[in-house]
Amino acid sequence: MKILIVYESMFGNTEQIAQKIADGLRGRGGEATLADVRHVRPDDLDGCALLVIGAPTHAFSLSRQSTRDEAVSQGAEPSRAAYGVREWLRTLETTFPTPAGRPKVVSFDTRVDKVRRLPGSAAKRAARVLRTRGFELLDAPTSFYVVDVKGPAAPGELDRACAWGARLFQLARGERERDAS
């Protein structure tokens, strides 16, 4: 099963979570490939059965040019600010003009742990955009937490990302989730 994980990452936290999700998918037998959103080409999606999309939450949603520029002013690599998931999602309608052949999709984000209870999430926004464009969501949008804007991942989040990847593979294969007991 071909799985593409497209991510946007300003400080490397979302990329690190994406790598752990890929580990979980691969551990179950998935052919998971990671792709920085700045470098994804339409042919990367050929034959893709599951598309996993990850982004950092900026101002309670997907990043914009202004929020990416703000991240650069806080020390992020300037090249990372050029293009984000928000812009890339707009290209999916031309890549998949009709529902036939579209992969199932799921979204995740990274958020600062201390604002865990505040509303708004890049993953939820991405899921809403995908759903309105006719994509089938495999699972609910999921947030992973970082200690601070620059990271690192909060304790246990890397393991949780790996476990979520394994769960996604089961869902994509149509397997019922196994009871943990």
Secondary structure, DSSP 8 states (H G I E B T S, - for coil): -EEEEEE--SSSHHHHHHHHHHHHHHHTT-EEEEEEGGG--GGGGTT-SEEEEEEE-BTTBS--HHHHHHHHHTT--GGGGS--HHHHHTTHHHHSSSSTT--EEEEEEEEEGGGTTSS--HHHHHHHHHHHTT--BSS--EEEEESSTT--B-TTHHHHHHHHHHHHHHHHTT-------
